[in-house]
Amino acid sequence: MTENLSSSMEDYLEVIYELSDGGKGVRVKQIADRLGVSLPSVTSALKTLREAGLVNHERYRAVELTPQGRERADALIRRHDALVRFLTEILLIDVETAEQEACHMEHAIGPTTLQRLVNFLQSVQRCPRGDPRWLGRLHARWRGEPCDDPCEPCVLMLESPLEGVDASEGGNGEALQGLMPLSSLGPGVRCIVRHVRGRGPNRRRLADMGICRGVPLEVEKVAPLGDPIDIKVRGYHLCLRKDEAARILVEPAADSS
């Protein structure tokens, strides 16, 4: 059943995953508000997901993901993130458009295609034997700038697609190990943003505030109960809710206090 979820059911699963950050239960109304649907629609969807073994839900009780459901939702989020990265970092699509189009694409792309896409991202951005200038030339061509070098040598250097690459080598799971949620840091800690969980309006809001992969920031003040959190990013002072900060995975800077 989990291999045949409709795009609508996948959306429900992702939203439950995001709202249950930290493993807490999710209310039906929260899901309805996030997706803009009616309560009966949510109840019907939860019945389908429960029968698929992906959620636990009893009437008048909070919704919880099963281990299988959390694993499936995590894979959906990784798929969405990979598509957004490809659209923004390789194709230079703006973040808002990339988020919208990734939402449509993610329901059709299969695991093998996704893995090849992740391998491609890694190869063009980090392969020590490659020439990163070609991507710059491609971007320049889209901007209408002429290329001074002939294309033939580049074409001859093209190789066949990567084969036999284990999924664990290319996915986000290994890359995210050792990272910490911003919500867990104390005042005075400087860090680098390495990953932003979530999708859609919530992720676009963080991007609009300048919180993107690779950006340095500093925690300035944390409220007594951990909510809100004041940070400094790109020279600006921002105030984040704790649930927003929890979606930002960071790597503490080496010189952080």
N, C-alpha and C positions, 0 to 999 in steps of 0.2 A: 504493500500500500504506500509506503513512504517513497517508493521510486516513481509513483504516478500521481503525486500531488499536483493539483491545478495551480496556476499562477496565483489565484486568489488565496488558496490555502497557504502557499508559501509566504505571501504577504502577511497573513495572520501570524504565522509561526515566527517570522522575523520581528514583528512588533512585540509579541509576547516576550521574545528573547531580550529585546532592548529594554522593555519596561521592567523586566525581572532582574535587572543588573544586580549582581550580588546574591542571587538565588531567592529573592523575596517573592511572595505571591503577587499576582496581578488581578485587579478587579475587572469585571466585565465592562463596566462603564469606562475604565481607562482605555481599554482596547477600542471601544466604540468611538470615544472622543478622538483618539489618535488617527483612526482610519476614516472618520466621518461617516460611520454607518450606524444603523439602528441596533438597539440591544438584542432584538430577536435574531438579527443577522449574525451577530457575534455568537449567540447561543447555538445557532445551527452549525456555524463553523467549528465551534469547540466540540460539538458532538462528533463531527467528522475526524477532527484531530485526535480526540480521545479514542475513537475506534481504531485509529491507525497506531495507537500506542505512543503518541508524541506528547500528550498533555494529560495531566490529572485534573479533573474538575467535577465537583459536586455542586448541586444547586445551593445558592447563597454562600458559597465558599470561594476563596481565591483560586485562580488558575495557576498551576505549576507545571513546568516542563519536566518530562521524564528524562532520564539520562539519554535515551535515544533521541528525544525531541531536541535536547540541548545540543547534541552532536550534529543533528541535521541543520538546526538553525545556525550554528557556528559556521558550517560549510556554506550556507547561503550568504552569510555576511562576508566571508572571504571571497566568494565569487563576485559579489557586488563590488567590493573594494578593488579587486583585480581589474575589473572592467573600468571603474572610475580612473584608476591609475593609468591604464592604457589610453583612455580617451584624453586625459588631461596632460600626461607627461610625454606621450608619443605623438598623438594627433593634435595636441594643443587646443583641445576643445575647452571652452570655459566651464568652470566648476558646476554652475547651475544646470547648463545643458547636459553635461556629462552625467550628473546625478539622475536627471530625468530619463535620458536614453539608456543608462545602465539598468534602470528599473525595468525597461521593456526588454532589453537584451538578455538579462540574467535568467529569465524564465525559459529561454530557448537553447542556451549554450550548455553543452554537455561537459562532464568532468575531464575527458581527454583534451577537448579543445581548450578548456580553461587552463589545464596544466601546461599545454604548449604555449599559451598566451603568457603565463607567468614566466616560463623559461625564456621566452622572447624578451620580456622586460629585463630580466636579469642579464641576458647576453648583451643587449645593446647598451646597457647602462654600466655594467660592472666587469665585463670580460676583459682581463688584462691583455689579451692578445688581439683585441679588436681595435678599430680606429673610431673613436667616438665622434670624429669630425663629420662622418657621413650623416648622422642624425641632424647636426647643425645645418648641413647643406640642404637636407630635405626640408627643414623648417624654413630656411631662407627661400627655397623655391616656392613654398606656399605664400611667402610674403612678396613674391614677385621679383626676388633678387636673382640675377644670373649666376650660374655656377662656372667658375674658371677652369675646372678640371674636366677632362673627358669622362663620359659615363662608362665606356667599355671596360676599363680595369676594375671598376666597382662591380659590374655585372658578373665578370668572370670569377670574382672572389666569392660569389654567393655559394653557400653550401646547403646540403639537404637539411630538413628539419631535425631537431634533436630527437634521438631515439633512445629508448631504454632508460629514461630518467625517472628515478623513483619519485613518487608524489611528495614524499617527505622532504625532498631536497628543494622543491620549488615553491611550496605553499607558504602561507604567512605564519603557520604555527611555530616553526623553529625560529623565525625572525622575531616573533613577539616574546619569546622566552626571556626572562630577566627584566622585562620592562615593568614599570610601576604606574598605577593610575595616579593622575595628578592630585586626586582627592586625598591620597595617603601621605602627601608631603607636608612638611611644616614650614613656617615662615623662614625666609632667608635662603631657601634651597633654590639653586639654579639648575635648569634641566633643558633637554632638547626634546621636542615633540617627535615621536617616531611613528605613531599610528593614532588615528581617530576612529573610534567605533561608531557604528550607526550609519544612517542614510537619510536622504531626503532633506526636509526643511531643517531638522536639528543639525545635521552635518553642515549644511550650507550656512547656517547662522554662525557656527564656529569659524568657518572659512572666511566669512565676511568680516569677522573680528580679527582676522590675521592669524588664526590658529591652524596651521597646516604642517604637514610633515617636514621636518628639518628646521623648524623655527625655534630659536632659543627663547626661554621665558623664565621668569623668577616669581616665586611665591612671596608675596609681600605680607599678607595678613590672613589669618584663618579665624573665623568666628568661634566662640566657645564650644558650640555643638557641631563644628565642622561645616556650617552652612550659613552664609556664603563664604567663598574664597576669593581674596583679592590677589590679582597677579599683574605683572608688568610684561607686556609683549610688544615688540616693535616700537618701543618708546611710549606706549600708551598704558594707562592703568585701567584694568577691566575687573568686573565683579562677576564671578561665575557661581551658579548654583552647584551644590555638591554632586547632583546627578549628572550635570554637564561635565564637571571636572573628572568624574569617574570614567567617562568615555574617552578621555585623553590619556593615552599611554605614553610615558616619557622615560628618558634615560637621564638620570642625574648627571650633571656636569662634574668633571674630575676635580675642579677646584671649588665645588659647592661646599658650603658650611654644614 
